[in-house]
C-alpha cells in the first residue's frame, strides 16, 4: 500500500507555541552571548549567534506579537471577564515595553553580528537581563492563563480564519524580504 501525502496545513495555534519555545531558546542565547562578551572579544560563533538572535527578535517575535494582537487578545477582551481584560491589557503593555527594550538592544546585537567592536558589553548585559526577565514572565502568563482560555473559546471557523490570515501574512512578509532593495540615493 502506498501512503498518500497529506497536504501541509498551517496551524496558527501551533505556531504560537513554537514561537514561545524558540523565543525561550533565543533568550538563553542572548544572555549567554552577553555574558561571553563581558569576558572576551566576540568570536566568529558569537557573530553567527548574534545574527540568529537579531533575526528572531526583529522578525519572528514581531510577527508573533501581531498574531496575538489580531487573534488572541480581541476575543478575550470581548468576553467581558474583568480579570481577563486586565491581564490582556498588561500583556499588550508588555508588547510595547519589549519592543522598546529590543530597540535598545538590537543595534548592539546587530553590531556583534556584523563584527563591529563598539558594543558596550555591560550595557548589553544589563539590557538583556531586563528584556529576558520581562519576556519570560510574559510567556509564562500567556501559556498558563491566556492561551488555555483562548483555545477554550476559539471556534473552528475562527481557527480556520486565523490560520489563513497568519499564513498569508507570513508569505507576504517573506516575499517582501526576498525582494532586492532599491539602491540608496
C-alpha positions in Angstrom: 0.0 0.0 0.0 1.3 3.4 -1.0 0.9 6.2 1.6 -0.7 9.3 0.2 0.9 12.6 1.1 -1.2 14.7 3.4 -1.2 18.3 2.3 0.5 20.5 4.8 -1.8 22.9 6.7 -0.6 25.9 8.6 -1.6 25.7 12.2 -1.6 29.1 13.8 -2.2 27.7 17.3 0.9 25.5 16.9 2.9 28.5 15.5 2.1 30.4 18.7 3.6 27.6 20.9 6.5 27.1 18.6 7.4 30.7 18.7 7.4 30.7 22.5 9.7 27.7 22.6 12.1 29.3 20.1 11.9 32.6 22.0 12.9 30.9 25.2 15.9 29.4 23.4 16.8 32.8 22.0 16.5 34.5 25.4 19.0 32.0 26.8 21.3 32.5 23.8 21.1 36.3 24.3 22.0 36.0 27.9 24.9 33.7 27.2 26.2 36.0 24.4 26.0 39.0 26.7 28.0 37.1 29.4 30.6 35.9 26.9 31.1 39.5 25.6 31.5 40.8 29.1 34.6 38.5 29.4 36.1 38.5 26.0 36.0 39.9 22.5 33.4 38.4 20.1 34.4 35.2 18.3 33.0 34.0 14.9 30.4 31.8 16.7 29.3 34.9 18.6 28.7 36.8 15.3 26.6 33.9 13.9 24.6 33.6 17.1 24.0 37.4 17.3 22.7 37.3 13.7 20.3 34.5 14.7 19.2 36.3 17.8 18.7 39.6 15.9 16.5 37.9 13.2 14.4 36.1 15.8 13.5 39.2 17.9 13.3 41.6 15.0 11.2 39.4 12.7 9.7 36.3 14.3 8.7 37.9 17.6 7.3 41.0 15.8 5.1 38.6 13.8 4.1 36.6 16.9 3.0 39.7 18.7 1.0 40.8 15.7 -0.7 37.4 15.7 -1.6 37.8 19.4 -2.9 41.3 18.9 -5.0 40.2 16.0 -6.2 36.8 17.0 -5.7 36.0 20.7 -6.4 39.2 22.6 -9.6 40.7 21.0 -11.8 37.7 21.8 -10.6 37.6 25.3 -11.2 41.3 25.8 -14.7 40.9 24.3 -15.5 38.1 26.7 -16.3 40.6 29.5 -14.3 39.0 32.3 -12.7 42.0 34.1 -9.8 39.9 35.3 -9.1 38.6 31.9 -9.4 42.0 30.3 -6.9 43.4 32.9 -4.4 40.6 32.1 -4.7 41.2 28.3 -4.2 45.0 28.9 -1.0 44.1 30.8 0.2 41.8 28.0 -0.4 44.5 25.4 1.7 46.9 27.5 4.4 44.1 27.7 4.5 44.0 23.9 5.2 47.8 23.9 7.8 47.5 26.6 9.5 44.5 24.9 9.6 46.4 21.6 11.1 49.4 23.3 13.7 47.2 25.1 14.5 45.4 21.9 15.1 48.8 20.1 17.8 49.5 22.6 19.4 46.0 22.3 19.0 45.5 18.6 21.8 47.8 17.4 24.3 46.2 19.8 23.3 42.7 18.8 23.4 43.6 15.1 26.8 45.2 15.6 28.2 42.0 17.1 26.7 40.1 14.2 28.4 42.5 11.7 31.8 42.2 13.6 31.8 45.7 14.9 33.6 46.4 18.1 31.8 49.4 19.6 29.4 47.4 21.8 29.3 48.2 25.5 29.2 44.7 27.0 28.0 45.9 30.3 25.1 47.8 28.7 24.2 44.8 26.6 24.2 42.5 29.6 22.1 44.9 31.7 19.6 45.4 28.9 19.4 41.7 28.1 18.7 40.9 31.8 15.7 43.3 31.8 14.4 42.2 28.4 14.8 38.5 29.2 13.0 38.7 32.5 10.1 40.6 31.0 9.8 38.2 28.1 9.9 35.1 30.2 7.2 36.3 32.6 5.1 37.4 29.6 5.4 33.9 28.1 4.6 32.3 31.4 1.4 34.3 31.8 0.3 33.6 28.2 0.9 29.9 28.5 -0.7 29.4 31.9 -3.7 31.7 31.5 -4.2 33.4 28.2 -3.6 30.6 25.7 -5.7 28.0 27.5 -8.6 30.4 27.7 -8.2 31.5 24.1 -8.2 27.8 23.0 -11.3 27.1 25.0 -13.2 29.9 23.4 -11.9 29.5 19.8 -14.4 28.2 17.3 -13.4 26.0 14.3 -14.4 28.9 12.0 -12.2 31.3 13.9 -9.4 28.8 13.9 -9.6 28.5 10.1 -9.7 32.3 9.6 -6.7 32.7 12.0 -4.7 30.1 10.2 -5.3 31.6 6.8 -4.5 35.1 7.9 -1.3 34.2 9.7 -0.1 32.1 6.8 -0.9 34.8 4.2 0.9 37.5 6.3 4.0 35.3 6.6 4.0 34.5 2.9 3.7 38.3 2.2 6.4 39.2 4.6 8.7 36.5 3.1 8.1 37.8 -0.3 8.9 41.4 0.8 12.2 40.2 2.4 13.2 38.4 -0.7 12.8 41.4 -3.0 16.0 43.3 -3.8 16.2 46.7 -2.1 16.3 49.8 -4.2 19.7 51.4 -4.3 20.3 54.3 -1.9 20.3 57.8 -3.5 
